[in-house]
Amino acid sequence: MALGRKGSRRIVVDGTAYRWRLRRRPTYLQALSWAPCTFAVEHADIPGATLVVTTNQPHPSNWFGREAKPVLPSSVAQAIQPALSEGWIPTAPGSPFHLDRSAGFTPSP
């Protein structure tokens, strides 16, 4: 499934352009701070498999005001590089590639 262009941001990592997007509104579980924030990345020009990254932070728009760091372009770049080395091929069609970086996330009680 491709990312919508509206709301996505462009980033260049090692000379390759990607687009990434964070959901504006959290899912129900993310809003309750029971699930960590996720963002999606795809190749900017050639549609293919989407990278879905699970962070170790709550969504910035959670309902309880739980402190969350924003997802920065540097964080996105730091997620793309290991995903590529773990086998994500952004230009090949296929299922979304999941990169789990949620170690240390503690859900709200």
N, CA, C and O atoms as CSV, one atom per row, in Angstrom:
chain,resi,resn,atom,element,x,y,z
A,1,MET,N,N,0.843,-1.177,0.000
A,1,MET,CA,C,0.000,0.000,0.000
A,1,MET,C,C,0.888,1.239,0.000
A,1,MET,O,O,1.800,1.355,0.818
A,2,ALA,N,N,0.623,2.143,-0.899
A,2,ALA,CA,C,1.449,3.332,-1.042
A,2,ALA,C,C,1.032,4.423,-0.061
A,2,ALA,O,O,-0.127,4.508,0.346
A,3,LEU,N,N,1.989,5.243,0.302
A,3,LEU,CA,C,1.720,6.400,1.154
A,3,LEU,C,C,1.059,7.487,0.325
A,3,LEU,O,O,1.374,7.659,-0.852
A,4,GLY,N,N,0.158,8.207,0.929
A,4,GLY,CA,C,-0.398,9.363,0.245
A,4,GLY,C,C,0.643,10.467,0.189
A,4,GLY,O,O,1.422,10.634,1.127
A,5,ARG,N,N,0.662,11.205,-0.874
A,5,ARG,CA,C,1.646,12.283,-0.994
A,5,ARG,C,C,1.343,13.424,-0.030
A,5,ARG,O,O,2.255,14.091,0.459
A,6,LYS,N,N,0.063,13.646,0.241
A,6,LYS,CA,C,-0.324,14.722,1.141
A,6,LYS,C,C,0.121,14.373,2.562
A,6,LYS,O,O,-0.229,13.319,3.093
A,7,GLY,N,N,0.881,15.256,3.155
A,7,GLY,CA,C,1.343,15.044,4.519
A,7,GLY,C,C,2.640,14.276,4.641
A,7,GLY,O,O,3.170,14.130,5.743
A,8,SER,N,N,3.165,13.778,3.527
A,8,SER,CA,C,4.435,13.052,3.605
A,8,SER,C,C,5.600,14.023,3.437
A,8,SER,O,O,5.467,15.084,2.828
A,9,ARG,N,N,6.727,13.635,3.986
A,9,ARG,CA,C,7.928,14.472,3.905
A,9,ARG,C,C,9.013,13.726,3.144
A,9,ARG,O,O,9.087,12.498,3.192
A,10,ARG,N,N,9.829,14.457,2.460
A,10,ARG,CA,C,10.914,13.881,1.662
A,10,ARG,C,C,12.192,13.857,2.492
A,10,ARG,O,O,12.481,14.785,3.248
A,11,ILE,N,N,12.948,12.775,2.333
A,11,ILE,CA,C,14.246,12.647,2.995
A,11,ILE,C,C,15.180,11.902,2.045
A,11,ILE,O,O,14.758,10.992,1.331
A,12,VAL,N,N,16.434,12.292,2.043
A,12,VAL,CA,C,17.440,11.637,1.207
A,12,VAL,C,C,18.437,10.942,2.122
A,12,VAL,O,O,19.047,11.573,2.985
A,13,VAL,N,N,18.597,9.637,1.927
A,13,VAL,CA,C,19.524,8.836,2.718
A,13,VAL,C,C,20.460,8.114,1.751
A,13,VAL,O,O,20.008,7.362,0.887
A,14,ASP,N,N,21.744,8.341,1.895
A,14,ASP,CA,C,22.767,7.739,1.028
A,14,ASP,C,C,22.462,7.955,-0.454
A,14,ASP,O,O,22.655,7.051,-1.267
A,15,GLY,N,N,21.986,9.153,-0.806
A,15,GLY,CA,C,21.740,9.502,-2.199
A,15,GLY,C,C,20.413,9.017,-2.759
A,15,GLY,O,O,20.127,9.265,-3.931
A,16,THR,N,N,19.595,8.337,-1.972
A,16,THR,CA,C,18.302,7.841,-2.430
A,16,THR,C,C,17.192,8.630,-1.734
A,16,THR,O,O,17.235,8.839,-0.522
A,17,ALA,N,N,16.207,9.061,-2.507
A,17,ALA,CA,C,15.099,9.846,-1.965
A,17,ALA,C,C,13.972,8.923,-1.499
A,17,ALA,O,O,13.585,7.979,-2.189
A,18,TYR,N,N,13.467,9.227,-0.319
A,18,TYR,CA,C,12.345,8.498,0.269
A,18,TYR,C,C,11.289,9.502,0.701
A,18,TYR,O,O,11.561,10.697,0.813
A,19,ARG,N,N,10.078,9.002,0.942
A,19,ARG,CA,C,9.022,9.791,1.550
A,19,ARG,C,C,8.614,9.088,2.836
A,19,ARG,O,O,8.555,7.859,2.883
A,20,TRP,N,N,8.336,9.858,3.871
A,20,TRP,CA,C,7.918,9.259,5.126
A,20,TRP,C,C,6.746,10.037,5.698
A,20,TRP,O,O,6.544,11.213,5.394
A,21,ARG,N,N,5.982,9.351,6.535
A,21,ARG,CA,C,4.790,9.979,7.082
A,21,ARG,C,C,4.450,9.378,8.440
A,21,ARG,O,O,4.551,8.170,8.656
A,22,LEU,N,N,4.049,10.256,9.339
A,22,LEU,CA,C,3.541,9.883,10.651
A,22,LEU,C,C,2.043,10.173,10.636
A,22,LEU,O,O,1.618,11.230,10.170
A,23,ARG,N,N,1.249,9.244,11.141
A,23,ARG,CA,C,-0.197,9.478,11.228
A,23,ARG,C,C,-0.472,10.727,12.041
A,23,ARG,O,O,0.069,10.880,13.136
A,24,ARG,N,N,-1.302,11.623,11.529
A,24,ARG,CA,C,-1.631,12.839,12.266
A,24,ARG,C,C,-2.404,12.510,13.531
A,24,ARG,O,O,-2.086,13.009,14.610
A,25,ARG,N,N,-3.406,11.679,13.394
A,25,ARG,CA,C,-4.187,11.269,14.556
A,25,ARG,C,C,-3.764,9.863,14.962
A,25,ARG,O,O,-3.615,8.988,14.109
A,26,PRO,N,N,-3.573,9.648,16.234
A,26,PRO,CA,C,-3.147,8.312,16.677
A,26,PRO,C,C,-4.273,7.304,16.549
A,26,PRO,O,O,-5.449,7.668,16.536
A,27,THR,N,N,-3.903,6.027,16.453
A,27,THR,CA,C,-4.908,4.973,16.536
A,27,THR,C,C,-5.456,4.983,17.959
A,27,THR,O,O,-4.903,5.656,18.828
A,28,TYR,N,N,-6.524,4.254,18.204
A,28,TYR,CA,C,-7.122,4.227,19.536
A,28,TYR,C,C,-6.111,3.753,20.586
A,28,TYR,O,O,-5.994,4.357,21.652
A,29,LEU,N,N,-5.385,2.679,20.285
A,29,LEU,CA,C,-4.401,2.162,21.239
A,29,LEU,C,C,-3.249,3.137,21.447
A,29,LEU,O,O,-2.731,3.252,22.558
A,30,GLN,N,N,-2.841,3.838,20.396
A,30,GLN,CA,C,-1.785,4.842,20.535
A,30,GLN,C,C,-2.289,6.046,21.335
A,30,GLN,O,O,-1.535,6.633,22.111
A,31,ALA,N,N,-3.544,6.410,21.151
A,31,ALA,CA,C,-4.110,7.548,21.878
A,31,ALA,C,C,-4.159,7.265,23.378
A,31,ALA,O,O,-3.997,8.174,24.192
A,32,LEU,N,N,-4.381,6.007,23.739
A,32,LEU,CA,C,-4.401,5.613,25.146
A,32,LEU,C,C,-2.991,5.350,25.689
A,32,LEU,O,O,-2.825,5.049,26.871
A,33,SER,N,N,-1.998,5.462,24.839
A,33,SER,CA,C,-0.589,5.170,25.171
A,33,SER,C,C,-0.382,3.709,25.524
A,33,SER,O,O,0.495,3.371,26.320
A,34,TRP,N,N,-1.193,2.844,24.930
A,34,TRP,CA,C,-1.023,1.402,25.112
A,34,TRP,C,C,-0.143,0.810,24.019
A,34,TRP,O,O,0.390,-0.288,24.181
A,35,ALA,N,N,0.013,1.526,22.906
A,35,ALA,CA,C,0.832,1.068,21.786
A,35,ALA,C,C,1.761,2.208,21.383
A,35,ALA,O,O,1.383,3.376,21.474
A,36,PRO,N,N,2.974,1.880,20.938
A,36,PRO,CA,C,3.924,2.931,20.549
A,36,PRO,C,C,3.579,3.568,19.205
A,36,PRO,O,O,2.777,3.052,18.427
A,37,CYS,N,N,4.201,4.680,18.975
A,37,CYS,CA,C,4.054,5.434,17.741
A,37,CYS,C,C,4.710,4.680,16.582
A,37,CYS,O,O,5.743,4.035,16.764
A,38,THR,N,N,4.115,4.761,15.406
A,38,THR,CA,C,4.696,4.162,14.206
A,38,THR,C,C,4.737,5.202,13.093
A,38,THR,O,O,3.956,6.153,13.083
A,39,PHE,N,N,5.660,5.003,12.159
A,39,PHE,CA,C,5.675,5.831,10.955
A,39,PHE,C,C,6.023,4.950,9.775
A,39,PHE,O,O,6.566,3.857,9.941
A,40,ALA,N,N,5.706,5.430,8.574
A,40,ALA,CA,C,5.905,4.647,7.359
A,40,ALA,C,C,6.865,5.374,6.420
A,40,ALA,O,O,6.903,6.603,6.369
A,41,VAL,N,N,7.641,4.579,5.677
A,41,VAL,CA,C,8.628,5.111,4.734
A,41,VAL,C,C,8.495,4.334,3.425
A,41,VAL,O,O,8.257,3.127,3.440
A,42,GLU,N,N,8.648,5.019,2.300
A,42,GLU,CA,C,8.685,4.347,1.005
A,42,GLU,C,C,9.626,5.102,0.072
A,42,GLU,O,O,9.986,6.251,0.327
A,43,HIS,N,N,10.015,4.441,-1.004
A,43,HIS,CA,C,10.855,5.073,-2.012
A,43,HIS,C,C,10.074,6.223,-2.629
A,43,HIS,O,O,8.870,6.096,-2.850
A,44,ALA,N,N,10.727,7.337,-2.910
A,44,ALA,CA,C,10.034,8.540,-3.377
A,44,ALA,C,C,9.493,8.412,-4.793
A,44,ALA,O,O,8.462,9.010,-5.103
A,45,ASP,N,N,10.156,7.650,-5.665
A,45,ASP,CA,C,9.780,7.626,-7.071
A,45,ASP,C,C,9.229,6.297,-7.564
A,45,ASP,O,O,8.357,6.273,-8.433
A,46,ILE,N,N,9.722,5.202,-7.026
A,46,ILE,CA,C,9.335,3.873,-7.500
A,46,ILE,C,C,8.486,3.191,-6.430
A,46,ILE,O,O,8.982,2.931,-5.334
A,47,PRO,N,N,7.225,2.899,-6.721
A,47,PRO,CA,C,6.407,2.243,-5.706
A,47,PRO,C,C,6.908,0.827,-5.428
A,47,PRO,O,O,7.320,0.102,-6.334
A,48,GLY,N,N,6.860,0.463,-4.176
A,48,GLY,CA,C,7.316,-0.864,-3.771
A,48,GLY,C,C,6.866,-1.143,-2.356
A,48,GLY,O,O,5.833,-0.638,-1.915
A,49,ALA,N,N,7.629,-1.938,-1.650
A,49,ALA,CA,C,7.293,-2.300,-0.279
A,49,ALA,C,C,7.471,-1.095,0.647
A,49,ALA,O,O,8.434,-0.337,0.530
A,50,THR,N,N,6.536,-0.944,1.550
A,50,THR,CA,C,6.581,0.138,2.530
A,50,THR,C,C,7.291,-0.345,3.789
A,50,THR,O,O,7.103,-1.483,4.217
A,51,LEU,N,N,8.097,0.514,4.371
A,51,LEU,CA,C,8.748,0.229,5.648
A,51,LEU,C,C,7.870,0.814,6.748
A,51,LEU,O,O,7.523,1.994,6.711
A,52,VAL,N,N,7.509,-0.016,7.729
A,52,VAL,CA,C,6.723,0.437,8.875
A,52,VAL,C,C,7.616,0.322,10.105
A,52,VAL,O,O,8.046,-0.772,10.470
A,53,VAL,N,N,7.890,1.451,10.738
A,53,VAL,CA,C,8.804,1.496,11.879
A,53,VAL,C,C,8.000,1.732,13.153
A,53,VAL,O,O,7.241,2.696,13.253
A,54,THR,N,N,8.176,0.848,14.117
A,54,THR,CA,C,7.555,1.002,15.431
A,54,THR,C,C,8.602,1.599,16.358
A,54,THR,O,O,9.664,1.012,16.565
A,55,THR,N,N,8.302,2.765,16.914
A,55,THR,CA,C,9.252,3.458,17.786
A,55,THR,C,C,9.078,3.009,19.229
A,55,THR,O,O,8.218,2.180,19.529
A,56,ASN,N,N,9.884,3.551,20.109
A,56,ASN,CA,C,9.740,3.247,21.539
A,56,ASN,C,C,9.121,4.421,22.292
A,56,ASN,O,O,9.267,4.528,23.509
A,57,GLN,N,N,8.431,5.300,21.566
A,57,GLN,CA,C,7.816,6.503,22.135
A,57,GLN,C,C,6.301,6.437,21.981
A,57,GLN,O,O,5.805,5.791,21.058
A,58,PRO,N,N,5.558,7.096,22.870
A,58,PRO,CA,C,4.118,7.228,22.627
A,58,PRO,C,C,3.874,8.207,21.478
A,58,PRO,O,O,4.746,9.005,21.134
A,59,HIS,N,N,2.692,8.135,20.897
A,59,HIS,CA,C,2.347,9.072,19.816
A,59,HIS,C,C,2.302,10.483,20.398
A,59,HIS,O,O,1.782,10.668,21.498
A,60,PRO,N,N,2.833,11.485,19.690
A,60,PRO,CA,C,2.824,12.857,20.217
A,60,PRO,C,C,1.426,13.400,20.525
A,60,PRO,O,O,1.290,14.307,21.347
A,61,SER,N,N,0.392,12.864,19.884
A,61,SER,CA,C,-0.971,13.346,20.117
A,61,SER,C,C,-1.779,12.407,21.008
A,61,SER,O,O,-2.996,12.300,20.859
A,62,ASN,N,N,-1.103,11.727,21.933
A,62,ASN,CA,C,-1.851,10.826,22.817
A,62,ASN,C,C,-2.779,11.636,23.712
A,62,ASN,O,O,-2.534,12.814,23.972
A,63,TRP,N,N,-3.849,10.993,24.183
A,63,TRP,CA,C,-4.908,11.688,24.906
A,63,TRP,C,C,-4.537,12.057,26.327
A,63,TRP,O,O,-5.197,12.902,26.931
A,64,PHE,N,N,-3.514,11.457,26.869
A,64,PHE,CA,C,-3.185,11.685,28.267
A,64,PHE,C,C,-2.031,12.658,28.463
A,64,PHE,O,O,-1.579,12.866,29.589
A,65,GLY,N,N,-1.562,13.243,27.400
A,65,GLY,CA,C,-0.477,14.209,27.506
A,65,GLY,C,C,0.832,13.579,27.924
A,65,GLY,O,O,1.714,14.249,28.461
A,66,ARG,N,N,0.955,12.286,27.676
A,66,ARG,CA,C,2.196,11.597,28.010
A,66,ARG,C,C,3.321,12.179,27.171
A,66,ARG,O,O,3.179,12.335,25.958
A,67,GLU,N,N,4.418,12.494,27.801
A,67,GLU,CA,C,5.532,13.135,27.109
A,67,GLU,C,C,6.065,12.248,25.994
A,67,GLU,O,O,6.347,11.068,26.204
A,68,ALA,N,N,6.198,12.827,24.814
A,68,ALA,CA,C,6.687,12.098,23.650
A,68,ALA,C,C,7.615,13.002,22.854
A,68,ALA,O,O,7.337,14.186,22.668
A,69,LYS,N,N,8.701,12.442,22.396
A,69,LYS,CA,C,9.604,13.187,21.529
A,69,LYS,C,C,9.044,13.158,20.110
A,69,LYS,O,O,8.471,12.150,19.695
A,70,PRO,N,N,9.199,14.234,19.371
A,70,PRO,CA,C,8.721,14.213,17.983
A,70,PRO,C,C,9.576,13.290,17.128
A,70,PRO,O,O,10.742,13.043,17.435
A,71,VAL,N,N,8.987,12.787,16.061
A,71,VAL,CA,C,9.737,11.972,15.105
A,71,VAL,C,C,10.483,12.940,14.196
A,71,VAL,O,O,9.872,13.709,13.453
A,72,LEU,N,N,11.790,12.893,14.264
A,72,LEU,CA,C,12.632,13.804,13.488
A,72,LEU,C,C,13.167,13.121,12.238
A,72,LEU,O,O,13.260,11.894,12.207
A,73,PRO,N,N,13.519,13.883,11.208
A,73,PRO,CA,C,14.120,13.283,10.022
A,73,PRO,C,C,15.366,12.452,10.344
A,73,PRO,O,O,15.625,11.448,9.681
A,74,SER,N,N,16.132,12.859,11.347
A,74,SER,CA,C,17.313,12.070,11.718
A,74,SER,C,C,16.908,10.694,12.246
A,74,SER,O,O,17.609,9.711,12.007
A,75,SER,N,N,15.786,10.615,12.960
A,75,SER,CA,C,15.288,9.325,13.441
A,75,SER,C,C,14.845,8.442,12.280
A,75,SER,O,O,15.049,7.228,12.294
A,76,VAL,N,N,14.238,9.066,11.278
A,76,VAL,CA,C,13.801,8.324,10.096
A,76,VAL,C,C,15.019,7.769,9.355
A,76,VAL,O,O,15.028,6.603,8.959
A,77,ALA,N,N,16.040,8.600,9.169
A,77,ALA,CA,C,17.264,8.158,8.494
A,77,ALA,C,C,17.926,7.022,9.260
A,77,ALA,O,O,18.441,6.079,8.659
A,78,GLN,N,N,17.912,7.111,10.597
A,78,GLN,CA,C,18.512,6.057,11.414
A,78,GLN,C,C,17.705,4.769,11.361
A,78,GLN,O,O,18.230,3.711,11.707
A,79,ALA,N,N,16.457,4.823,10.944
A,79,ALA,CA,C,15.653,3.614,10.793
A,79,ALA,C,C,15.793,3.016,9.398
A,79,ALA,O,O,15.713,1.797,9.239
A,80,ILE,N,N,15.998,3.849,8.394
A,80,ILE,CA,C,16.105,3.365,7.011
A,80,ILE,C,C,17.349,2.511,6.829
A,80,ILE,O,O,17.282,1.443,6.220
A,81,GLN,N,N,18.480,2.966,7.346
A,81,GLN,CA,C,19.742,2.252,7.126
A,81,GLN,C,C,19.716,0.822,7.657
A,81,GLN,O,O,20.093,-0.083,6.913
A,82,PRO,N,N,19.291,0.556,8.906
A,82,PRO,CA,C,19.243,-0.846,9.350
A,82,PRO,C,C,18.181,-1.664,8.618
A,82,PRO,O,O,18.358,-2.867,8.423
A,83,ALA,N,N,17.081,-1.029,8.212
A,83,ALA,CA,C,16.050,-1.764,7.471
A,83,ALA,C,C,16.604,-2.257,6.136
A,83,ALA,O,O,16.321,-3.379,5.715
A,84,LEU,N,N,17.391,-1.415,5.478
A,84,LEU,CA,C,18.015,-1.833,4.221
A,84,LEU,C,C,18.974,-3.000,4.443
A,84,LEU,O,O,19.012,-3.939,3.648
A,85,SER,N,N,19.748,-2.938,5.525
A,85,SER,CA,C,20.704,-4.029,5.787
A,85,SER,C,C,19.992,-5.305,6.239
A,85,SER,O,O,20.545,-6.396,6.103
A,86,GLU,N,N,18.763,-5.183,6.779
A,86,GLU,CA,C,18.000,-6.362,7.204
A,86,GLU,C,C,17.149,-6.951,6.082
A,86,GLU,O,O,16.445,-7.938,6.296
A,87,GLY,N,N,17.204,-6.359,4.891
A,87,GLY,CA,C,16.526,-6.967,3.759
A,87,GLY,C,C,15.379,-6.195,3.143
A,87,GLY,O,O,14.740,-6.700,2.221
A,88,TRP,N,N,15.089,-4.987,3.614
A,88,TRP,CA,C,14.032,-4.198,2.996
A,88,TRP,C,C,14.491,-3.720,1.637
A,88,TRP,O,O,15.538,-3.083,1.522
A,89,ILE,N,N,13.717,-4.020,0.605
A,89,ILE,CA,C,14.006,-3.553,-0.753
A,89,ILE,C,C,12.868,-2.607,-1.138
A,89,ILE,O,O,11.792,-3.062,-1.524
A,90,PRO,N,N,13.097,-1.299,-1.035
A,90,PRO,CA,C,12.015,-0.338,-1.225
A,90,PRO,C,C,11.422,-0.282,-2.627
A,90,PRO,O,O,10.306,0.208,-2.796
A,91,THR,N,N,12.134,-0.767,-3.629
A,91,THR,CA,C,11.623,-0.700,-4.998
A,91,THR,C,C,10.961,-1.998,-5.438
A,91,THR,O,O,10.389,-2.055,-6.527
A,92,ALA,N,N,11.026,-3.035,-4.623
A,92,ALA,CA,C,10.406,-4.317,-4.966
A,92,ALA,C,C,9.003,-4.379,-4.388
A,92,ALA,O,O,8.798,-4.017,-3.230
A,93,PRO,N,N,8.032,-4.832,-5.176
A,93,PRO,CA,C,6.678,-4.940,-4.630
A,93,PRO,C,C,6.629,-6.033,-3.561
A,93,PRO,O,O,7.412,-6.983,-3.581
A,94,GLY,N,N,5.707,-5.875,-2.650
A,94,GLY,CA,C,5.564,-6.878,-1.614
A,94,GLY,C,C,4.884,-6.343,-0.385
A,94,GLY,O,O,4.419,-5.204,-0.357
A,95,SER,N,N,4.831,-7.172,0.628
A,95,SER,CA,C,4.210,-6.808,1.895
A,95,SER,C,C,5.041,-5.748,2.599
A,95,SER,O,O,6.232,-5.607,2.324
A,96,PRO,N,N,4.419,-5.003,3.507
A,96,PRO,CA,C,5.186,-4.029,4.281
A,96,PRO,C,C,6.282,-4.715,5.094
A,96,PRO,O,O,6.102,-5.819,5.607
A,97,PHE,N,N,7.409,-4.041,5.195
A,97,PHE,CA,C,8.549,-4.532,5.974
A,97,PHE,C,C,8.479,-3.854,7.335
A,97,PHE,O,O,8.458,-2.625,7.413
A,98,HIS,N,N,8.443,-4.633,8.399
A,98,HIS,CA,C,8.304,-4.083,9.753
A,98,HIS,C,C,9.663,-4.037,10.450
A,98,HIS,O,O,10.399,-5.024,10.487
A,99,LEU,N,N,9.970,-2.875,10.995
A,99,LEU,CA,C,11.177,-2.690,11.799
A,99,LEU,C,C,10.727,-2.306,13.197
A,99,LEU,O,O,10.157,-1.235,13.405
A,100,ASP,N,N,10.986,-3.187,14.152
A,100,ASP,CA,C,10.514,-2.983,15.514
A,100,ASP,C,C,11.629,-2.383,16.356
A,100,ASP,O,O,12.646,-3.026,16.618
A,101,ARG,N,N,11.420,-1.136,16.777
A,101,ARG,CA,C,12.370,-0.438,17.651
A,101,ARG,C,C,11.662,-0.050,18.948
A,101,ARG,O,O,11.952,0.989,19.540
A,102,SER,N,N,10.735,-0.897,19.377
A,102,SER,CA,C,9.910,-0.562,20.527
A,102,SER,C,C,10.484,-1.004,21.860
A,102,SER,O,O,9.822,-0.882,22.890
A,103,ALA,N,N,11.705,-1.516,21.855
A,103,ALA,CA,C,12.316,-1.941,23.124
A,103,ALA,C,C,12.383,-0.751,24.082
A,103,ALA,O,O,12.894,0.313,23.733
A,104,GLY,N,N,11.869,-0.943,25.273
A,104,GLY,CA,C,11.881,0.116,26.276
A,104,GLY,C,C,10.575,0.875,26.369
A,104,GLY,O,O,10.419,1.717,27.253
A,105,PHE,N,N,9.626,0.599,25.477
A,105,PHE,CA,C,8.326,1.282,25.550
A,105,PHE,C,C,7.517,0.676,26.687
A,105,PHE,O,O,7.409,-0.544,26.806
A,106,THR,N,N,6.950,1.541,27.521
A,106,THR,CA,C,6.087,1.073,28.599
A,106,THR,C,C,4.699,1.646,28.383
A,106,THR,O,O,4.533,2.865,28.374
A,107,PRO,N,N,3.703,0.796,28.208
A,107,PRO,CA,C,2.342,1.288,28.007
A,107,PRO,C,C,1.793,1.934,29.277
A,107,PRO,O,O,2.245,1.654,30.387
A,108,SER,N,N,0.807,2.804,29.079
A,108,SER,CA,C,0.161,3.430,30.235
A,108,SER,C,C,-0.655,2.381,30.990
A,108,SER,O,O,-1.214,1.471,30.377
A,109,PRO,N,N,-0.724,2.502,32.301
A,109,PRO,CA,C,-1.503,1.543,33.091
A,109,PRO,C,C,-2.993,1.731,32.900
A,109,PRO,O,O,-3.788,1.003,33.494
